[in-house]
Amino acid sequence: MDLLFGLLKAFLFGGALCVLAQLLIDLTRLTPPRILVLYVVLGVALGALGLYRPFRALAGCGVSVTLLGFGGNVAEGVREAVEAQGLLGALTGGLTAAAGSSAAALCFGYLAALLSRGKPKRL
Amino acid sequence: MKKSTLILHIEAKTGKTKEERRENGKKSALERSALLKKSLRFDKAAYNRTLGEGAPRSPLLRNCLAAFLVGGGICLFAEALFRLFLSLALPDKMAGQTVSVILIFLTALLTALGIFDSIGRFAGAGTLVPVTGFANAVVSPAIDTKSEGLVLGVGAKIFTVAGPVLLFGVFSGAVYGLLYYLFLLIF
């Protein structure tokens, strides 16, 4: 029962965050890259205000797997690093927290480029 | 904006038709250039109005429904994977990162196969907001710019969207870190 409820919450919160972004795309002239940046910065702000952790506890992967979670992780990483290393942590914490996803995207992206034929994108 | 619309737009702005403008031809060159300047002045509000009329209207409800179902579905899939890893005794943080890496790998695979584009067209923000959107924004330009070379093509363009995301994420994180450090010093 707990499993089912957790899955449902992830579905609902994740879906709602996507609808919000879709509304931003359709109703304003924000382009997708701007939405990505907006969500990441919003995630950092949520993390800085201490709201990201309770949000993640509530929504699970519904928020942690989104770009909001990416930003939230950066803020959490910065907080931990500042507590451990002082001011230097403000610089090391962010990229450390983002390292897994960023490196995965870069490496798989490069492999995909090597293995594909590089046809121009259809518009 | 079409050329004809532009001419109509200028006529509407100056209130002059073709005949009247022919009359203007007799006026001195100085007067004419002043008039031209006036008629070509950029009216932002009117331009935005014309732009809005020309843009195709996207069916809002359908887009939102598609975004909700696909985005929610991706998060549900991620949550299921996350719980599977937790049950395999992986620590919380590692389980979360592994889920992200798997989603990114699947996105790279589907993008390379050319399937992701059609999913993305259907889902809109549904594939954009989860980490799949970030992954696609990295993989897609990497594949498309292969013909421009591996260093200045793939290597440079792979950061077209990942660059801004990392920059603003890391920068706002650093600002927060500085503030938090000062906070710890004072209290």
Interface residues (C-beta under 8 A of the other chain):
Chain A: L3 G6 L7 A10 F11 L12 F13 G14 G15 A16 L17 C18 V19 L20 A21 Q22 L23 L24 I25 D26 L27 P32 P33 I35 L36 V37 Y39 V40 V41 G43 V44 A45 G47 A48 G60 C61 G62 S64 V65 T66 L67 L68 G69 F70 G71 V74 A75 G77 V78 R79 A81 V82 E83 G86 L87 G89 A90 L91 G93 G94 L95 A97 A98 G100 S101 S102 A104 A105 L106 F108 G109 Y110 L111 A112 A113 L114 L115 S116 R117 G118 P120 K121 R122
Chain B: S58 L60 N63 C64 A67 F68 L69 V70 G71 G72 G73 I74 C75 L76 A78 E79 A80 F82 R83 G96 Q97 V99 S100 V101 L103 I104 F105 T107 A108 L109 T111 A112 D117 G124 A125 G126 L128 V129 P130 V131 G133 F134 A135 A137 V138 V139 S140 A142 I143 D144 T145 K146 S147 V154 I158 V161 A162 P164 V165 L166 F168 G169 V170 S172 G173 A174 Y176 G177 L178 L179 Y180 Y181 L184
